[in-house]
Each structure stands twice: as C-alpha cells, then as structure tokens.
Amino acid sequence: MDLGKYAQVVLWSYAGAIALILALIMLSLWQAAITRRALREVEDRQGKPNG
C-alpha cells in the first residue's frame, strides 16, 4: 500500500482516530459500571432484589 508523501500524516491520523475511539469505549464502560453500582445501592436501600 503506497500512501505517497503523506504516509506519515495519514498513519498518525488513523492512530489518533483509533485512540479516540478506544478512549470513548473505555469511558462508556467506566460510566456504565458507576451507574450499575449506583442503581444497585438504590435497589438495596429500597429492599428490592437485584436483577
């Protein structure tokens, strides 16, 4: 695959995009875990079963 004289710029752009996508996925998983934990605490206080 020949990217020409802009090969370095193109490859760094791909790397940056992949890094941002991975960061968004990790942030989403982290937020989901926090929300799940908070919901579990509320359900425990109300005496409702988890699930």
Distance bins in CASP14 RR format, pairs under 12 A and 6 or more apart:
PFRMAT RR
TARGET T0000
AUTHOR 0000-0000-0000
RMODE 2
METHOD distances of the structure
MODEL  1
1 7 0 0 0 0 1 0 0 0 0 0 0
1 10 0 0 0 0 0 1 0 0 0 0 0
1 11 0 0 0 0 0 1 0 0 0 0 0
1 14 0 0 0 0 0 1 0 0 0 0 0
2 10 0 0 0 0 0 1 0 0 0 0 0
3 9 0 0 0 0 1 0 0 0 0 0 0
3 10 1 0 1 0 0 0 0 0 0 0 0
3 11 1 0 0 1 0 0 0 0 0 0 0
3 12 0 0 0 0 0 1 0 0 0 0 0
3 13 0 0 0 0 0 1 0 0 0 0 0
3 14 0 0 0 0 0 1 0 0 0 0 0
4 10 0 0 0 0 1 0 0 0 0 0 0
4 11 0 0 0 0 0 1 0 0 0 0 0
6 12 0 0 0 0 0 1 0 0 0 0 0
6 13 0 0 0 0 1 0 0 0 0 0 0
6 14 0 0 0 0 0 1 0 0 0 0 0
7 13 0 0 0 0 0 1 0 0 0 0 0
7 14 0 0 0 0 0 1 0 0 0 0 0
8 14 0 0 0 0 0 1 0 0 0 0 0
8 15 0 0 0 0 0 1 0 0 0 0 0
9 15 0 0 0 0 0 1 0 0 0 0 0
9 16 0 0 0 0 0 1 0 0 0 0 0
10 16 0 0 0 0 0 1 0 0 0 0 0
10 17 0 0 0 0 0 1 0 0 0 0 0
11 17 0 0 0 0 0 1 0 0 0 0 0
11 18 0 0 0 0 0 1 0 0 0 0 0
12 18 0 0 0 0 0 1 0 0 0 0 0
12 19 0 0 0 0 0 1 0 0 0 0 0
13 19 0 0 0 0 0 1 0 0 0 0 0
13 20 0 0 0 0 0 1 0 0 0 0 0
14 20 0 0 0 0 0 1 0 0 0 0 0
14 21 0 0 0 0 0 1 0 0 0 0 0
15 21 0 0 0 0 0 1 0 0 0 0 0
15 22 0 0 0 0 0 1 0 0 0 0 0
16 22 0 0 0 0 1 0 0 0 0 0 0
16 23 0 0 0 0 1 0 0 0 0 0 0
17 23 0 0 0 0 0 1 0 0 0 0 0
17 24 0 0 0 0 0 1 0 0 0 0 0
18 24 0 0 0 0 0 1 0 0 0 0 0
18 25 0 0 0 0 0 1 0 0 0 0 0
19 25 0 0 0 0 0 1 0 0 0 0 0
19 26 0 0 0 0 0 1 0 0 0 0 0
20 26 0 0 0 0 0 1 0 0 0 0 0
20 27 0 0 0 0 0 1 0 0 0 0 0
21 27 0 0 0 0 0 1 0 0 0 0 0
21 28 0 0 0 0 0 1 0 0 0 0 0
22 28 0 0 0 0 0 1 0 0 0 0 0
22 29 0 0 0 0 0 1 0 0 0 0 0
23 29 0 0 0 0 0 1 0 0 0 0 0
23 30 0 0 0 0 0 1 0 0 0 0 0
24 30 0 0 0 0 0 1 0 0 0 0 0
24 31 0 0 0 0 0 1 0 0 0 0 0
25 31 0 0 0 0 0 1 0 0 0 0 0
25 32 0 0 0 0 0 1 0 0 0 0 0
26 32 0 0 0 0 0 1 0 0 0 0 0
26 33 0 0 0 0 0 1 0 0 0 0 0
27 33 0 0 0 0 0 1 0 0 0 0 0
27 34 0 0 0 0 0 1 0 0 0 0 0
28 34 0 0 0 0 0 1 0 0 0 0 0
28 35 0 0 0 0 0 1 0 0 0 0 0
29 35 0 0 0 0 0 1 0 0 0 0 0
29 36 0 0 0 0 0 1 0 0 0 0 0
30 36 0 0 0 0 0 1 0 0 0 0 0
30 37 0 0 0 0 0 1 0 0 0 0 0
31 37 0 0 0 0 0 1 0 0 0 0 0
31 38 0 0 0 0 0 1 0 0 0 0 0
32 38 0 0 0 0 0 1 0 0 0 0 0
32 39 0 0 0 0 0 1 0 0 0 0 0
33 39 0 0 0 0 0 1 0 0 0 0 0
33 40 0 0 0 0 0 1 0 0 0 0 0
34 40 0 0 0 0 0 1 0 0 0 0 0
34 41 0 0 0 0 0 1 0 0 0 0 0
35 41 0 0 0 0 0 1 0 0 0 0 0
35 42 0 0 0 0 0 1 0 0 0 0 0
36 42 0 0 0 0 0 1 0 0 0 0 0
36 43 0 0 0 0 0 1 0 0 0 0 0
36 50 0 0 0 0 1 0 0 0 0 0 0
36 51 0 0 0 0 0 1 0 0 0 0 0
37 43 0 0 0 0 0 1 0 0 0 0 0
37 44 0 0 0 0 0 1 0 0 0 0 0
37 50 0 0 0 0 0 1 0 0 0 0 0
38 44 0 0 0 0 0 1 0 0 0 0 0
38 45 0 0 0 0 0 1 0 0 0 0 0
39 45 0 0 0 0 0 1 0 0 0 0 0
39 46 0 0 0 0 0 1 0 0 0 0 0
39 48 0 0 0 0 0 1 0 0 0 0 0
39 50 0 0 0 0 1 0 0 0 0 0 0
39 51 0 0 0 0 1 0 0 0 0 0 0
40 46 0 0 0 0 0 1 0 0 0 0 0
40 47 0 0 0 0 0 1 0 0 0 0 0
40 48 0 0 0 0 0 1 0 0 0 0 0
40 49 0 0 0 0 0 1 0 0 0 0 0
40 50 1 0 1 0 0 0 0 0 0 0 0
40 51 0 0 0 0 1 0 0 0 0 0 0
41 47 0 0 0 0 0 1 0 0 0 0 0
41 48 0 0 0 0 0 1 0 0 0 0 0
41 50 0 0 0 0 0 1 0 0 0 0 0
42 48 0 0 0 0 1 0 0 0 0 0 0
42 50 0 0 0 0 0 1 0 0 0 0 0
43 49 1 0 0 1 0 0 0 0 0 0 0
43 50 1 0 1 0 0 0 0 0 0 0 0
43 51 0 0 0 0 1 0 0 0 0 0 0
44 50 1 0 0 1 0 0 0 0 0 0 0
44 51 0 0 0 0 0 1 0 0 0 0 0
END
